[in-house]
Each structure stands twice: as C-alpha cells, then as structure tokens.
Amino acid sequence: MINRFFSFILFLCCLFLIVAGASAKGIERHPGLIEGELNNGLTYYIFPNDYPKGEAVYRLFIKSGSIYEKESQKGLAHFLEHMAFNGSKHFPGNSLVRFLESKGARFGKDLNAHTSFNETVYKLQLPSNDPSVVDSTITILADWCGGLLLDSLEIENERGVILSEWLSKTGPKFDAQNALLMELLNNSHFSQRIVIGDTAVIKNFPHQELRDFYNEWYHPSLMAVAVTGDIDAVAVERAIVEKFGGYHGKKRRLPDYAIPDYREMELKSVIDDSFDKIELVGLQLMPLLSPVKKERDYPAYLQRILLNRLFSLRLNTFSFDHPDYNKASAGLSSFLNEKSVLTTSVELQPNKVVSGAGQFLDHLEQMYRYGFISAEIERVKKSYLASLERKAYSKAPVQSINLMNEIYSDFFTGNTIVTPKEEFRLAQKYIEKIDSTSLVHYMQKTMDWDKTHFLLTSFETEGDETLLRDSIFTILSNIKRKKLYPYAKEIEIRSELLNEIPSGGKIVSKRHIPEVDIDELILSNGARVFYKYSSEEKEKVLLSGFRKGGLYAVDSANYVSGNYTAGIIGLSGAGNFSRDELSYFLAGNTASVRFLIDKTRSGISASSVPADMETLFQLLYLRWTQPRVDNSVFNQIKE
C-alpha cells in the first residue's frame, strides 16, 4: 500500500512538472491563414498557396451527421449528401456535375463528399486560373449551404442508389467491421444512428422529412467554408461574404451525446469462413484529449505522439524474435471527437492462436507495467525532432490539400493551425520533460485491462470456438497478476558509423552530355557516374547504381537464395552494427540504402536530404563492403 501511495504521489509530481512548465498563453496561429465569421455564424478559412500552381481546393465543413437524425430520419443525413449533387438553386438537375466535369473535375477524385455521425464534408478540387470558375465554385458551396432544391422526382430516383450502397456493405467482412464499430459506440445514442441508416426509412420516408433535416441541421452556424490554393484571397473572401451572408435562420445548439467508458472486460467473437486471417482487437475508451489551443495543451499531445511511436518501435522489435503471432500494433487515437481510444491488434497464426494471443498480451502488459528503456525513448525523440526540424526549415512547397487537412482539424477538433517552425519550437521546449518515469506512470494510470473490450475475428478452425474464446479470456483475466520482467535489451549507441574513413579516389575524366544536361564522371576505380543537378529536387539526394546480371544469371541451385538476398541484407545490420544498433544510430537521419536484385540486374538505391549526404555515403560504403546477415532477420523471412 505504501509503494502504491508513493507511486501515485510520484506520478502527480511528474504530471505537475510537465503541466506547470507549460505556458497558459495561446499558440500563435499560422500568419498565412485568413479567417473570419459572418453575422449568421458561418466560419470561413482562406489560405493562399501556389502549390500546385493554377489549382484550388474547396471544402464545405458541416457539424452535422446521422447522430442528429430523428427516428423517422435514420439514414437521411447520408441521403441528403447524395441529393446535394442532384439539383440546387443555381445548378438544377445534373448541371452541377456537368459543370464541374467540364472544368476538369473527376467524380470521386476532385468531386466528392462524405457523411459521418457528427460531420458532413463536401470536397472540390479545380483549376483556379479562371476567376469565373473560382466564383462559380463558391456559388456551388453556397448552394449546398442553403440552396438545395430537393426535388421530389430526384428523391425517388435516389432511393435505389442508397439501397444499392447499403447492399454493397453487407456480408461477413462488414459484419466484423460493424461488430467492432458497435463495441466502440458502446450502446450510446451513436449506436442507434448508423450512417447508412434503416432500409425501411430509406424506402418509405416522406419527402418533407429530408427537407426538415436539411432546414434544421444545415445552418451556417454549424458550417465552415474553406479555400486553399492558387487564388486571389481578396476576391475569394468577397465572394464568400456575398454568397453565404444571405442565409439566416435560428442558430442550432448541438446536443451532447456521450459515449460511456466500458465498465468491465469483455471478449466477443465473429467466426466466418470468408475471413482470411485470425485477428484479436482490443479497445479501451478514455476521455478525449484536449485540443491544442494553448501551450499547456501541447505536452499531452506530444506525449501521445511519442507513446504511439514507442508502441510501434517495441512491437516491431518483437517481430524479429519469432513470436507465435504474425504482426501487431497498439496506439492511442481520437474517435468521433468524442473519446480517446487505445486500440491494440494482433494477427494470430492458425495453429498458435492461444499461445500467440498470450505472447502479445504479455508484450502489452510489459509495456504498461514497466514502460520503455531510455535508448528507445531517446531514439523516438531524436527521430521525431529531426522530422519536425526538416519540415520547419524545408524550402519545399506545401501542398494545398495538406493545408486543407489542417483547417479540417482546426474546425472539427479545435487544434490550432501553426507554422512548422512553431511546432518545432514547442516540441523542443517540452520534449525533454517527457521521460521514462512520466510515460510509465501515465500508462499505469490509464491502461486498464478491466475496462477493455476484445473482438476475435476468425475463419472456421478445427478447434472448439467456445474453448478457444475461454482460453483467451482466461489469459486476459490473469494478465495483471502474471509475473513479468522489465524489457531488457543491450543497445550499444556508437558515435561513428565507420571506424576509419576510407581514402578517396579521384575523377579521371569528366564530360557533359547536353541532350539530358548530365555530367558523366569516370572515377579512378573504373566506376562510371552520371550526375545531374535538379532545381526541383533541392531537398533530396537520390543515388542509384546498377550492373548487368540479376536472377537470370544465377544457377537454379542459388535462385531462391538470390531472390531473398537483397531483402535479408537490407533488413540486417552492417559491419559491427547489429540491426537494432544501426537503426538506433540512424534515428533522425534521412540516409537510406537499399539493395536491388531483379531479373536482369543488381545494384543499390539510396537517398537522403543534402544535410545527411555524408552519412549517406558512409552508410553506402559500410553496407557495400561489410554486409551481414542477422539471424533474427534470416529466420523471420525463412518462416
């Protein structure tokens, strides 16, 4: 009891240190973002961006979905999304689709929409060189906001389309997906409002029901219109104010439909011969993580990112120890912006279902109970900071669609849109406050087997299904009491990739090939090098080398070995580095070297950013001159 009390106090101290060090000031929003709110409550975002040039991305975000349907409207939120393409104030009938396709849009890729429980999103992507097309596209978004015709004949025609979509989502595989979804929804109001709806309602609803839903839940105060791309921001803002400002009506307050946490452990199963694998999925519902609006919100967000990377790193390491399961994952994420969920998943081997499940659950409990070693944490931190730094100082253009994804997150989840440099600054400031102690106490406090539901999906096996399920449940019931030891792995973190830098050769001859703007170099060892500078790839170094002779040149006795050689060598270490040691050394570095053996040639392929070019060539030299085969890699591929 004293130890538990001490651990709890220590956890509170760690939590206080992380949170107390975080500023309550707001995070600076991206200065390139133009945003505002109209008198009717509609939010708008405009982000000028010229990559790709001559193109713009448009969205109409709506905080509305199937969760707000009445019993007599089940399925109509999704039905309404379909009807948005079947006639509006300025584009009656099918003219909207015809207009967009005439301007280069392709249905499904540039012209699409989706409906969920609590959101509906309309998506367009079009050329922006013609101002009239930009203006017309904003007119389309405004029509979706308040100008849908909802013609009776069009409604009748669409019933069959929706029913066909419903039919396409039936069958055993969808049964398994629905079973998992039902576990997540946990008998909440959400579970009574599945997006595809009730076929009886879809077949028979009076047309007025659809119009009522539209009038009630497509209010500007629940919407945001967003435009990113190669645009005239002033003209776009003026068009938004003009075209959306006239829509009014009673503002809606969204009802709060909570999803409760689980109260006890459960294990369910779905068995069908159509399944091609055996999988055990675990779900634990938790309170939703606060959106990152102020600096004090950032440490918890950062901790989740690092924790997910640590889960992935540890489970990937276990995969080379030949466990009785095929592959596994674990991670924290948000669900419907209502809950956080810890999802664990393992693909089991048909003849080792119970032992594989047991090993996987042991691996999870070992992480929950003891956390991670310092080498793992430092590797993940180093890698994550390096990726943020590259992004912060990259001169490569950002795609407009990526900016739109950040706007989506801002509107629906509340996460502030920041510059890459601001995110890098925040990570640098708070990452050292997250250590093995704070991580293990977070997991001990939040990861709870007694509040986890499990779903086993499998094809028919020779064993008794009930006995199989009972065996796994017994393992689950005893996991917290099982004697397990902390993870122990000796990782030698070296300071240099090469013990001795090789003496260089020299360039024997050089000639320019103007037809392709390439320089040909002949080196003193006879190697022939073609070099090309590309202004479009300033942040990449790409290297490849080939020679004649591949699998076709190998005799039949060595064909199988030749077929797997590149993969085994590529996954193994090199020189005195084991696979793990090399991986830890390269954490945060972009240098990558791969071997290739195909039918007619063999060679290498390598890449990095310019700053890592020295490491790239050292790694290439090490792998080329001192390849090795790690037994763990060989045995895994052999199996």
GIGIMO-V694768 format. One record per residue. RES is the residue in one small letter. PHI is phi in whole degrees, 0 to 359 (999 if undefined). PSI is psi in whole degrees, -180 to 180 (* if undefined). Layout:
BEGIN
res:RES phi:PHI psi:PSI
res:RES phi:PHI psi:PSI
END
This chain:
BEGIN
res:m phi:999 psi:-41
res:i phi:297 psi:-42
res:n phi:298 psi:-42
res:r phi:297 psi:-42
res:f phi:296 psi:-44
res:f phi:298 psi:-42
res:s phi:298 psi:-40
res:f phi:294 psi:-43
res:i phi:296 psi:-41
res:l phi:298 psi:-41
res:f phi:298 psi:-44
res:l phi:298 psi:-38
res:c phi:296 psi:-44
res:c phi:297 psi:-43
res:l phi:296 psi:-41
res:f phi:296 psi:-41
res:l phi:298 psi:-40
res:i phi:290 psi:-48
res:v phi:285 psi:-40
res:a phi:296 psi:-29
res:g phi:281 psi:-8
res:a phi:267 psi:136
res:s phi:283 psi:146
res:a phi:274 psi:-1
res:k phi:288 psi:155
res:g phi:289 psi:156
res:i phi:273 psi:137
res:e phi:293 psi:125
res:r phi:286 psi:157
res:h phi:300 psi:123
res:p phi:293 psi:-17
res:g phi:280 psi:-9
res:l phi:272 psi:130
res:i phi:255 psi:127
res:e phi:214 psi:159
res:g phi:190 psi:180
res:e phi:221 psi:131
res:l phi:280 psi:168
res:n phi:298 psi:-26
res:n phi:275 psi:4
res:g phi:98 psi:-6
res:l phi:289 psi:133
res:t phi:267 psi:143
res:y phi:226 psi:147
res:y phi:232 psi:135
res:i phi:226 psi:128
res:f phi:226 psi:95
res:p phi:297 psi:134
res:n phi:199 psi:130
res:d phi:259 psi:28
res:y phi:227 psi:118
res:p phi:285 psi:151
res:k phi:292 psi:147
res:g phi:70 psi:25
res:e phi:216 psi:148
res:a phi:224 psi:150
res:v phi:245 psi:133
res:y phi:236 psi:144
res:r phi:219 psi:145
res:l phi:243 psi:111
res:f phi:264 psi:134
res:i phi:226 psi:127
res:k phi:276 psi:65
res:s phi:211 psi:145
res:g phi:189 psi:-162
res:s phi:293 psi:-22
res:i phi:297 psi:-23
res:y phi:263 psi:6
res:e phi:287 psi:146
res:k phi:282 psi:170
res:e phi:302 psi:-35
res:s phi:277 psi:3
res:q phi:240 psi:13
res:k phi:298 psi:113
res:g phi:105 psi:-7
res:l phi:279 psi:-22
res:a phi:298 psi:-44
res:h phi:290 psi:-40
res:f phi:301 psi:-43
res:l phi:297 psi:-38
res:e phi:302 psi:-42
res:h phi:297 psi:-41
res:m phi:293 psi:-20
res:a phi:299 psi:-21
res:f phi:261 psi:8
res:n phi:243 psi:32
res:g phi:125 psi:125
res:s phi:218 psi:177
res:k phi:308 psi:-48
res:h phi:261 psi:-8
res:f phi:223 psi:76
res:p phi:291 psi:158
res:g phi:59 psi:-134
res:n phi:263 psi:13
res:s phi:292 psi:-26
res:l phi:297 psi:-49
res:v phi:296 psi:-43
res:r phi:299 psi:-42
res:f phi:298 psi:-48
res:l phi:296 psi:-42
res:e phi:293 psi:-32
res:s phi:291 psi:-20
res:k phi:261 psi:10
res:g phi:105 psi:-2
res:a phi:283 psi:143
res:r phi:246 psi:128
res:f phi:299 psi:130
res:g phi:102 psi:-40
res:k phi:261 psi:-52
res:d phi:257 psi:-9
res:l phi:221 psi:105
res:n phi:201 psi:178
res:a phi:195 psi:160
res:h phi:213 psi:153
res:t phi:234 psi:136
res:s phi:235 psi:-165
res:f phi:295 psi:-43
res:n phi:229 psi:22
res:e phi:207 psi:150
res:t phi:226 psi:135
res:v phi:227 psi:127
res:y phi:256 psi:136
res:k phi:230 psi:129
res:l phi:224 psi:148
res:q phi:214 psi:118
res:l phi:217 psi:159
res:p phi:300 psi:145
res:s phi:240 psi:11
res:n phi:294 psi:-32
res:d phi:263 psi:113
res:p phi:303 psi:-31
res:s phi:292 psi:-32
res:v phi:290 psi:-41
res:v phi:299 psi:-46
res:d phi:297 psi:-43
res:s phi:294 psi:-35
res:t phi:293 psi:-39
res:i phi:293 psi:-33
res:t phi:299 psi:-41
res:i phi:299 psi:-46
res:l phi:300 psi:-41
res:a phi:293 psi:-37
res:d phi:298 psi:-40
res:w phi:296 psi:-34
res:c phi:295 psi:-46
res:g phi:210 psi:12
res:g phi:236 psi:25
res:l phi:288 psi:138
res:l phi:279 psi:-36
res:l phi:49 psi:55
res:d phi:295 psi:139
res:s phi:300 psi:-43
res:l phi:295 psi:-41
res:e phi:295 psi:-37
res:i phi:298 psi:-46
res:e phi:298 psi:-41
res:n phi:295 psi:-30
res:e phi:279 psi:-18
res:r phi:304 psi:-46
res:g phi:295 psi:-36
res:v phi:297 psi:-45
res:i phi:294 psi:-42
res:l phi:295 psi:-36
res:s phi:295 psi:-39
res:e phi:294 psi:-41
res:w phi:300 psi:-44
res:l phi:296 psi:-35
res:s phi:291 psi:-15
res:k phi:253 psi:31
res:t phi:245 psi:162
res:g phi:123 psi:169
res:p phi:303 psi:-42
res:k phi:295 psi:-39
res:f phi:288 psi:-29
res:d phi:300 psi:-42
res:a phi:295 psi:-43
res:q phi:296 psi:-42
res:n phi:293 psi:-36
res:a phi:297 psi:-42
res:l phi:294 psi:-42
res:l phi:297 psi:-42
res:m phi:297 psi:-35
res:e phi:296 psi:-42
res:l phi:294 psi:-38
res:l phi:283 psi:-22
res:n phi:51 psi:51
res:n phi:60 psi:23
res:s phi:277 psi:180
res:h phi:299 psi:-29
res:f phi:302 psi:-38
res:s phi:293 psi:-16
res:q phi:264 psi:3
res:r phi:227 psi:54
res:i phi:298 psi:139
res:v phi:301 psi:-44
res:i phi:295 psi:-25
res:g phi:91 psi:-167
res:d phi:255 psi:125
res:t phi:298 psi:-32
res:a phi:296 psi:-39
res:v phi:291 psi:-46
res:i phi:301 psi:-39
res:k phi:287 psi:-31
res:n phi:235 psi:-3
res:f phi:297 psi:140
res:p phi:294 psi:145
res:h phi:302 psi:-32
res:q phi:296 psi:-28
res:e phi:300 psi:-42
res:l phi:293 psi:-42
res:r phi:294 psi:-37
res:d phi:296 psi:-43
res:f phi:297 psi:-42
res:y phi:299 psi:-48
res:n phi:294 psi:-31
res:e phi:276 psi:-39
res:w phi:247 psi:-2
res:y phi:256 psi:56
res:h phi:266 psi:143
res:p phi:307 psi:-31
res:s phi:292 psi:-14
res:l phi:259 psi:8
res:m phi:239 psi:159
res:a phi:221 psi:138
res:v phi:252 psi:135
res:a phi:226 psi:138
res:v phi:225 psi:125
res:t phi:233 psi:152
res:g phi:134 psi:-164
res:d phi:276 psi:83
res:i phi:224 psi:165
res:d phi:269 psi:104
res:a phi:299 psi:-38
res:v phi:296 psi:-45
res:a phi:294 psi:-39
res:v phi:294 psi:-44
res:e phi:297 psi:-43
res:r phi:299 psi:-42
res:a phi:294 psi:-39
res:i phi:296 psi:-47
res:v phi:299 psi:-43
res:e phi:292 psi:-44
res:k phi:273 psi:-28
res:f phi:260 psi:-20
res:g phi:294 psi:-22
res:g phi:278 psi:-8
res:y phi:273 psi:127
res:h phi:227 psi:-163
res:g phi:131 psi:174
res:k phi:289 psi:125
res:k phi:293 psi:144
res:r phi:258 psi:139
res:r phi:256 psi:128
res:l phi:284 psi:128
res:p phi:296 psi:153
res:d phi:258 psi:110
res:y phi:250 psi:100
res:a phi:277 psi:152
res:i phi:255 psi:118
res:p phi:286 psi:155
res:d phi:289 psi:161
res:y phi:287 psi:149
res:r phi:258 psi:-20
res:e phi:206 psi:167
res:m phi:284 psi:139
res:e phi:221 psi:152
res:l phi:225 psi:121
res:k phi:239 psi:164
res:s phi:219 psi:149
res:v phi:231 psi:117
res:i phi:244 psi:127
res:d phi:202 psi:142
res:d phi:294 psi:-17
res:s phi:284 psi:-15
res:f phi:289 psi:144
res:d phi:254 psi:5
res:k phi:205 psi:166
res:i phi:250 psi:124
res:e phi:224 psi:138
res:l phi:244 psi:119
res:v phi:245 psi:133
res:g phi:247 psi:142
res:l phi:227 psi:128
res:q phi:233 psi:123
res:l phi:273 psi:141
res:m phi:220 psi:166
res:p phi:300 psi:147
res:l phi:292 psi:137
res:l phi:292 psi:138
res:s phi:297 psi:142
res:p phi:295 psi:154
res:v phi:272 psi:93
res:k phi:250 psi:-30
res:k phi:234 psi:165
res:e phi:301 psi:-35
res:r phi:294 psi:-17
res:d phi:279 psi:-19
res:y phi:289 psi:-41
res:p phi:304 psi:-40
res:a phi:293 psi:-39
res:y phi:297 psi:-45
res:l phi:295 psi:-41
res:q phi:300 psi:-40
res:r phi:296 psi:-43
res:i phi:300 psi:-48
res:l phi:295 psi:-40
res:l phi:297 psi:-43
res:n phi:297 psi:-38
res:r phi:291 psi:-34
res:l phi:290 psi:-41
res:f phi:304 psi:-49
res:s phi:297 psi:-43
res:l phi:298 psi:-48
res:r phi:295 psi:-46
res:l phi:292 psi:-33
res:n phi:294 psi:-39
res:t phi:297 psi:-43
res:f phi:300 psi:-31
res:s phi:297 psi:-21
res:f phi:269 psi:0
res:d phi:262 psi:13
res:h phi:58 psi:56
res:p phi:289 psi:169
res:d phi:277 psi:26
res:y phi:223 psi:163
res:n phi:274 psi:-56
res:k phi:209 psi:157
res:a phi:212 psi:159
res:s phi:208 psi:160
res:a phi:205 psi:142
res:g phi:186 psi:155
res:l phi:259 psi:138
res:s phi:207 psi:172
res:s phi:262 psi:154
res:f phi:228 psi:115
res:l phi:58 psi:21
res:n phi:54 psi:28
res:e phi:242 psi:-37
res:k phi:220 psi:158
res:s phi:267 psi:150
res:v phi:222 psi:132
res:l phi:266 psi:116
res:t phi:248 psi:125
res:t phi:240 psi:144
res:s phi:212 psi:140
res:v phi:218 psi:134
res:e phi:266 psi:122
res:l phi:260 psi:153
res:q phi:275 psi:137
res:p phi:307 psi:-38
res:n phi:264 psi:7
res:k phi:221 psi:39
res:v phi:298 psi:-51
res:v phi:291 psi:-47
res:s phi:294 psi:-38
res:g phi:294 psi:-43
res:a phi:298 psi:-41
res:g phi:298 psi:-44
res:q phi:295 psi:-43
res:f phi:298 psi:-45
res:l phi:293 psi:-35
res:d phi:299 psi:-42
res:h phi:296 psi:-39
res:l phi:295 psi:-48
res:e phi:297 psi:-37
res:q phi:300 psi:-42
res:m phi:291 psi:-45
res:y phi:299 psi:-40
res:r phi:278 psi:-42
res:y phi:245 psi:-11
res:g phi:76 psi:-144
res:f phi:232 psi:153
res:i phi:280 psi:160
res:s phi:301 psi:-38
res:a phi:297 psi:-39
res:e phi:296 psi:-46
res:i phi:296 psi:-44
res:e phi:295 psi:-38
res:r phi:297 psi:-46
res:v phi:294 psi:-43
res:k phi:300 psi:-48
res:k phi:300 psi:-45
res:s phi:295 psi:-44
res:y phi:292 psi:-44
res:l phi:297 psi:-39
res:a phi:296 psi:-39
res:s phi:293 psi:-39
res:l phi:292 psi:-38
res:e phi:295 psi:-43
res:r phi:299 psi:-41
res:k phi:293 psi:-40
res:a phi:295 psi:-37
res:y phi:251 psi:10
res:s phi:290 psi:141
res:k phi:262 psi:1
res:a phi:290 psi:141
res:p phi:292 psi:150
res:v phi:266 psi:133
res:q phi:289 psi:142
res:s phi:301 psi:-35
res:i phi:295 psi:-33
res:n phi:290 psi:-37
res:l phi:295 psi:-38
res:m phi:296 psi:-37
res:n phi:297 psi:-35
res:e phi:289 psi:-36
res:i phi:295 psi:-42
res:y phi:306 psi:-47
res:s phi:296 psi:-38
res:d phi:297 psi:-45
res:f phi:286 psi:-45
res:f phi:273 psi:-30
res:t phi:246 psi:-19
res:g phi:91 psi:4
res:n phi:289 psi:125
res:t phi:294 psi:138
res:i phi:278 psi:119
res:v phi:235 psi:167
res:t phi:283 psi:156
res:p phi:303 psi:-34
res:k phi:292 psi:-36
res:e phi:292 psi:-40
res:e phi:295 psi:-40
res:f phi:297 psi:-41
res:r phi:299 psi:-46
res:l phi:298 psi:-44
res:a phi:297 psi:-45
res:q phi:301 psi:-39
res:k phi:290 psi:-37
res:y phi:250 psi:-10
res:i phi:292 psi:-32
res:e phi:286 psi:-16
res:k phi:282 psi:-11
res:i phi:262 psi:115
res:d phi:225 psi:-174
res:s phi:300 psi:-36
res:t phi:292 psi:-48
res:s phi:295 psi:-36
res:l phi:292 psi:-46
res:v phi:292 psi:-36
res:h phi:288 psi:-32
res:y phi:297 psi:-46
res:m phi:292 psi:-42
res:q phi:297 psi:-30
res:k phi:280 psi:-35
res:t phi:253 psi:-33
res:m phi:282 psi:116
res:d phi:227 psi:109
res:w phi:300 psi:-33
res:d phi:287 psi:-8
res:k phi:237 psi:37
res:t phi:238 psi:135
res:h phi:254 psi:140
res:f phi:239 psi:143
res:l phi:233 psi:123
res:l phi:256 psi:120
res:t phi:246 psi:136
res:s phi:201 psi:155
res:f phi:279 psi:170
res:e phi:298 psi:132
res:t phi:240 psi:169
res:e phi:289 psi:-27
res:g phi:285 psi:169
res:d phi:283 psi:125
res:e phi:298 psi:-43
res:t phi:296 psi:-42
res:l phi:296 psi:-40
res:l phi:297 psi:-47
res:r phi:296 psi:-41
res:d phi:296 psi:-38
res:s phi:295 psi:-43
res:i phi:292 psi:-39
res:f phi:295 psi:-36
res:t phi:298 psi:-43
res:i phi:300 psi:-45
res:l phi:298 psi:-42
res:s phi:293 psi:-27
res:n phi:256 psi:0
res:i phi:298 psi:-38
res:k phi:290 psi:-23
res:r phi:265 psi:-6
res:k phi:288 psi:141
res:k phi:282 psi:114
res:l phi:231 psi:152
res:y phi:251 psi:154
res:p phi:300 psi:151
res:y phi:295 psi:132
res:a phi:229 psi:124
res:k phi:209 psi:124
res:e phi:278 psi:116
res:i phi:241 psi:115
res:e phi:274 psi:113
res:i phi:270 psi:107
res:r phi:272 psi:158
res:s phi:264 psi:-19
res:e phi:228 psi:144
res:l phi:281 psi:-41
res:l phi:247 psi:135
res:n phi:294 psi:-33
res:e phi:215 psi:127
res:i phi:287 psi:125
res:p phi:293 psi:150
res:s phi:289 psi:136
res:g phi:282 psi:160
res:g phi:268 psi:-150
res:k phi:209 psi:164
res:i phi:275 psi:120
res:v phi:278 psi:-42
res:s phi:210 psi:160
res:k phi:212 psi:135
res:r phi:216 psi:149
res:h phi:263 psi:137
res:i phi:250 psi:96
res:p phi:294 psi:-29
res:e phi:302 psi:-33
res:v phi:237 psi:8
res:d phi:53 psi:53
res:i phi:232 psi:144
res:d phi:260 psi:132
res:e phi:257 psi:127
res:l phi:243 psi:137
res:i phi:250 psi:122
res:l phi:269 psi:166
res:s phi:293 psi:-20
res:n phi:268 psi:8
res:g phi:93 psi:-6
res:a phi:293 psi:142
res:r phi:251 psi:121
res:v phi:239 psi:134
res:f phi:248 psi:126
res:y phi:239 psi:134
res:k phi:221 psi:131
res:y phi:269 psi:134
res:s phi:234 psi:121
res:s phi:289 psi:-20
res:e phi:276 psi:-15
res:e phi:238 psi:51
res:k phi:295 psi:-24
res:e phi:254 psi:20
res:k phi:225 psi:140
res:v phi:244 psi:118
res:l phi:245 psi:131
res:l phi:222 psi:136
res:s phi:214 psi:150
res:g phi:214 psi:137
res:f phi:223 psi:158
res:r phi:219 psi:156
res:k phi:292 psi:149
res:g phi:106 psi:109
res:g phi:229 psi:-142
res:l phi:296 psi:-30
res:y phi:293 psi:-20
res:a phi:268 psi:-1
res:v phi:265 psi:138
res:d phi:290 psi:160
res:s phi:301 psi:-31
res:a phi:293 psi:-27
res:n phi:251 psi:7
res:y phi:297 psi:-47
res:v phi:297 psi:-45
res:s phi:301 psi:-44
res:g phi:298 psi:-34
res:n phi:294 psi:-29
res:y phi:255 psi:-7
res:t phi:302 psi:-50
res:a phi:300 psi:-43
res:g phi:295 psi:-44
res:i phi:292 psi:-46
res:i phi:297 psi:-39
res:g phi:294 psi:-33
res:l phi:274 psi:-16
res:s phi:276 psi:178
res:g phi:281 psi:-157
res:a phi:201 psi:144
res:g phi:59 psi:-130
res:n phi:272 psi:3
res:f phi:270 psi:127
res:s phi:286 psi:173
res:r phi:304 psi:-49
res:d phi:293 psi:-41
res:e phi:297 psi:-41
res:l phi:293 psi:-40
res:s phi:296 psi:-42
res:y phi:292 psi:-39
res:f phi:298 psi:-39
res:l phi:273 psi:1
res:a phi:304 psi:127
res:g phi:87 psi:-6
res:n phi:257 psi:142
res:t phi:271 psi:-6
res:a phi:299 psi:131
res:s phi:216 psi:134
res:v phi:230 psi:130
res:r phi:231 psi:145
res:f phi:264 psi:153
res:l phi:225 psi:131
res:i phi:224 psi:112
res:d phi:242 psi:-159
res:k phi:293 psi:-36
res:t phi:237 psi:0
res:r phi:207 psi:164
res:s phi:222 psi:156
res:g phi:172 psi:-158
res:i phi:226 psi:159
res:s phi:220 psi:132
res:a phi:216 psi:157
res:s phi:201 psi:159
res:s phi:189 psi:176
res:v phi:272 psi:160
res:p phi:306 psi:-37
res:a phi:296 psi:-23
res:d phi:257 psi:16
res:m phi:294 psi:-36
res:e phi:299 psi:-45
res:t phi:296 psi:-38
res:l phi:303 psi:-49
res:f phi:287 psi:-33
res:q phi:293 psi:-42
res:l phi:295 psi:-41
res:l phi:300 psi:-45
res:y phi:297 psi:-44
res:l phi:296 psi:-48
res:r phi:292 psi:-33
res:w phi:286 psi:-42
res:t phi:266 psi:-23
res:q phi:226 psi:57
res:p phi:293 psi:155
res:r phi:214 psi:163
res:v phi:242 psi:115
res:d phi:279 psi:131
res:n phi:301 psi:-37
res:s phi:297 psi:-39
res:v phi:291 psi:-47
res:f phi:301 psi:-46
res:n phi:292 psi:-36
res:q phi:296 psi:-46
res:i phi:291 psi:-36
res:k phi:297 psi:-39
res:e phi:293 psi:*
END
